Amino acid sequence: MQTRGKIFDDLSQLMTNAMGVAQGAREEAETAMKGVVDRWLADRDFVTREEFEAVRAMAQKAREENDALRARIEALEAK
């Protein structure tokens, strides 16, 4: 009976080690994939969220100024 317990202990230890190796491989694969995606995105001319918001605010301001100028022109032409 002692031998049977030792076999289960050894098998349990083997499974624990295998799970540790699998976990390490998963983390390494995730890190590698993240690096590939980061490099791919860096090679593209994507803008950051901050840059997008800044240009969006500038466009909104320009649109408002256009509307104001259009209203002034229409008022001047009406005279």
N, C-alpha and C positions, 0 to 999 in steps of 0.2 A: 504494500500500500504506500510505503514511503517513496518508492520509485515513481508511482503514478502522480503523486503530488509534485515531485521534482519536475516531471515532464510538463505538467500544467504551468508550473512556475516559469520554466524555460520558454514555453510557448507564449505565455503572457508577456515575458520580457522581450521576446522576439517581436511580437505584435506592437508593443509599445515603442520599440526602436524603429520599426517600420513606419509607424504613424509619425514619429518625429522626423524621419527622413522625408516622408511625403509632405509634411507641413513645410519643411525647409525648402523643398523643391517648388512648392506652390508659391511661397513668398518670393523666391528667386525669379520665378516666371512672371509674377505680377510686377516686380521691379523692372525686369527687362522689357515687358510690354509697355509699361508706363514710360520708360526711356524712349522707346521707339515712337510712341504717340507724341510725346513732347517734342522730339526732334522733327517729326512730320509736321506738327503744327507750327513750329518755329520756322520751318522752311517756307511756309505759306505766308502771304501778306495779310493775315487776319489782324483786325484791330482789337485792342483790349476794350473791356466794357467802359472804362473811364474815358478812353479816346472817343468811343461811340457816343457816350452821353455828352461830352464836350461839343462834338460836331452837331449833335441833335439840338443842343441848347442854342448854338450859333444859328442854325437853320431856323429855329422857332423865332429868334429875335429878328432875323432878316425878313421873315414872313410878316411879322408884326409891323416892321418898319415899312415894308412894301405896301401893306394895307393902309397905313397912315398916309403915305405919300400919294397913293391912288386917291384917297379921299380928298386930299388937298388939291390935287390936279383937277378932280371932278368939280370941286367947289370953285376953283379959279376959272374953269371953262364955263361954268354955269353963269358967271358974271357977265 
